[in-house]
Amino acid sequence: MSTAGRGDRGRPASPLTRPPSVVELGTLEQPDRGNPSFIRDGGMSGPVGGKLLWLFGDAISPHFGLVDNSAALGPSLPVSAAADLTRTDEQTDADGNPVPFIPMTAAEQNPPEGDRFALWAGNRIVPTADGSGDAWVFFHQLQIPWDFDSHPWWTSAGIARIHAPDARHRYPYVTRDNPVACNPTCLFTAQVDPHQFNGTAIVDDGYLYLTHAGSNPPYGRPLFATRADFSALDRLLTEGDGPGDTETAAQIKALFRYWNGGPGADPASWVDDMTQAASMVGFEEAWGGHHSISWNAYLSSYIAVYLDWDRKLKIRTAPTYVGPWSAPMELYDTASACTDNGTLNLYSGWDHPDLATANGRSIVVSYYCGNSVGSSVPAQVHLLRATFPEPHRLSKNKEK
């Protein structure tokens, strides 16, 4: 969702002084509902063809094995406060099982022995500039060893086009025919680039912004940011000569500038050398590096939502996409909805600005609650609604 005119302007931060009220909305509908062993993580989202599109990572079930990346349509946009946000409409195969959404190339379908490829979307998609209802999805191409540790998870980042439903397609579908769709050329590659940006995409003041969660062992995941002129990016993606157009691929990559730690509103803080990228202060506590950043009109501020190491949802505010960020405030303790004696996987905490109501006073946040073998907790994407106090109280801190 574009927030043109509200972005990187260095206006005062607006930290909340009182926590929002939170209501659990339930879990997203999914195929194989009668199977307690069904596992599907993710819960990324964005607008396509007038509806919200949910995107997922791995889907695992004894009935169908592993399906890499799938998708489901959600509510029509804009939503009302009374809408049931857990309902989905999903394309499935003849047996009712989920189907892959981002198609794999022949090379990805035939990985080196002992490995598999996975295509995982970033947590937000953005509409194309032509008003067609299509969207750009920023995805990771991962080469993962089946034993998980025989080599690093080699990660690259690409861009693909999501097409809105049409006369021949009931559901949205994806094509990888632009120059940086990892077919085979990616936008950022593990072999060349220190960062593979694909997270929390937004278009603001004419720029596309993306993040990447780095790695600071043992658990730290510092966040880095990049931006590019969205109009120029959209044009090159649309008018390029397809996957083999390496010249246009280089032009696309050259559009990106990397935040070097300076004031977010200062163009000089965005440089063309990725090795000069600086991490945002205070975000190493984001569990797994999963996070979201979006503009909130009600707070007149950017908000960041994430799960911390204690697996509590936190929220911060800032005047620009890169900060300076307020101290974290607890949004929700997931223990109330995600408790089990087994080992739980809890991650993918982020907000969904397209589902916000009352001008952003009420936001919708999702998180994934997984399980161990034999766990009684279903492995599902949970939704909750957080409503900010009225009137909200804003701090007087200025950007530094």
Salt bridges, closest charged atoms under 4 A:
ASP8 OD2 - ARG227 NH1 3.05
GLU29 OE1 - ARG33 NH2 3.41
GLU29 OE2 - ARG87 NE 3.06
ASP32 OD1 - HIS63 ND1 2.88
ASP58 OD2 - ARG116 NH2 2.79
ASP89 OD2 - ARG170 NH2 3.54
GLU90 OE2 - ARG40 NH1 2.74
GLU108 OE1 - ARG176 NH1 2.71
ASP115 OD2 - HIS151 NE2 2.87
ASP130 OD2 - ARG161 NH2 2.84
ASP134 OD2 - ARG161 NE 2.98
ASP134 OD2 - HIS163 ND1 3.53
ASP166 OD1 - HIS169 ND1 2.82
ASP193 OD1 - LYS253 NZ 2.76
ASP205 OD1 - ARG9 NH2 3.78
GLU285 OE2 - ARG316 NH2 3.60
ASP308 OD2 - LYS314 NZ 2.72
GLU330 OE1 - LYS312 NZ 3.76
ASP351 OD1 - ARG124 NH2 3.56
